[in-house]
Amino acid sequence: MTKFIFVTGGVVSSIGKGIVAASLGRLLKSREYSVSILKLDPYINIDPGTMSPFQHGEVFVTQDGAETDLDLGHYERFTDTSMSRLNCVTTGSIYQAVINKERRGDYNGGTVQVIPHITNEIKERILRVAKSTNPSVVITEIGGTVGDIESLPFLEAIRQFRKEVGRQNVLYMHVTLVPWIASAGEMKTKPTQHSVKELRSIGIQPDILVCRSDRPLPKGLKQKLSGFCDVPEECVITSQDAKSIYEVPLNLEREGMAEQVLNLLQMEQRKPDLTQWQTLVQRLHSPKHEVEIAIVGKYVQLSDAYLSVVEALNHAAISTYGKLRLRWINSEDLETEAPETYLKGVDGIVVPGGFGVRGVDGKIAAIKYARDRQIPFLGLCLGMQCSVIEWARHVGGLTGANSAEFDPYTIDPVINLLPEQQEVVDLGGTMRLGLYPCRVLPDTLAFKLYQEDVIYERHRHRYEFNNAYRDLLLKSGYMISGTSPDGRLVEIVELSKHPFFLACQFHPEFQSRPSSPHPLFKGFIQTAIALSTSTSNTPTPLEVS
């Protein structure tokens, strides 16, 4: 039978529940247990698809086209397991489902209440994940902090869950903060005590405490927490601040987290195989080369807005023993000042996705700078659309070229809605979301990187390359190296007379993994390192298998 682990958080938000849940998933998978991870988010939005990246960070897209919380990206990267729309649940989606049932008469005229109707729907969503893939363990992260009003229905649901599926099949894990007070010269346990007290008042007794701190917890302090919180001392786990999130699974393994989890759930103890993960961290801390990459975007004030892009760059850098340095550039700044002011000296330029006209001309200026200066360039989604606009304006002779998204009245809409999309009123109906096939043309950079004729990548966009301009761009020197299988939709464009100039309509960052960097990011970083080392007269790095 599937076992269930519930991860809650206390004291402060952003304490790292998602990384703890993902790390536990990795530790269990290293013991050959199958894992699925579910996020219960307390906000009332149906999904984060319409939320500003400034508020919520990036929107992560699953293979089946769900727009989800960025924590699902951590889950996938740490466990090497693809998630689905079942793995992200919000308060909004729960209430929507319950109201739809009420309108259909499913409740036979009864009064619809938080208990039992909302809590039953939450429990059903958890069981649905278990039924869909039948994993050994389902790890469920509850968003927010214990004590938040909006989290109460989720906490009540998981309290009931243990009684319904059996005490031996459920484990509660609570992540809290143990701060160091400099003036007192000691770590304080009171915030954790109050958080556990709040959790117990709801009816949930944590089985394991994960204590976030900037230093190891002394044995005496663990004993104190054990006594006050009624948790065995061996189940008080230190989660010390780390230089990289990829160190966290190894740190938690040394603390014995997985061993305690298996004991409490009465599962077989198995020897872990973390060799691959240890190699990853070793490479991370022993770089032989340094590479500086500029990310030119409109949401750079919050790095989480481009979280998967950053992680994909990190995966590629680690695989080639490179140390990644990022230069964050607000694309709006490039609209008022020369690109060289911000981009001089970078080894590569990435223009990621986004929506809306703000900062687009700055992105176009950055792309022109990369093309003119022979700097490695990688464009993602909107980055590809901007690269097409840049080429049309400065090489193709279409000075008024634009996207119909930015200028509905442009005389040359090189990026436009497809003809069948023009009359769709619901904007969601025009979105391409999720996994789509792409045919890669031979004798291209894209084929050299992928080494496959057909690939599958995740999309999240509304506008497409306008085929009315395909011949013009091809004749002027642009190369289309990837299309939909029927050849109708343009997926990848590139320039042959350039060290590395490639842009794609999809989001390859969503499929990059620490153990298997995405080929587009890996090729981009390898080229950037090779060019930077050749100009500094240092050896070119060898590819690390």
Disulfide bonds with the S-S distance in Angstrom:
none
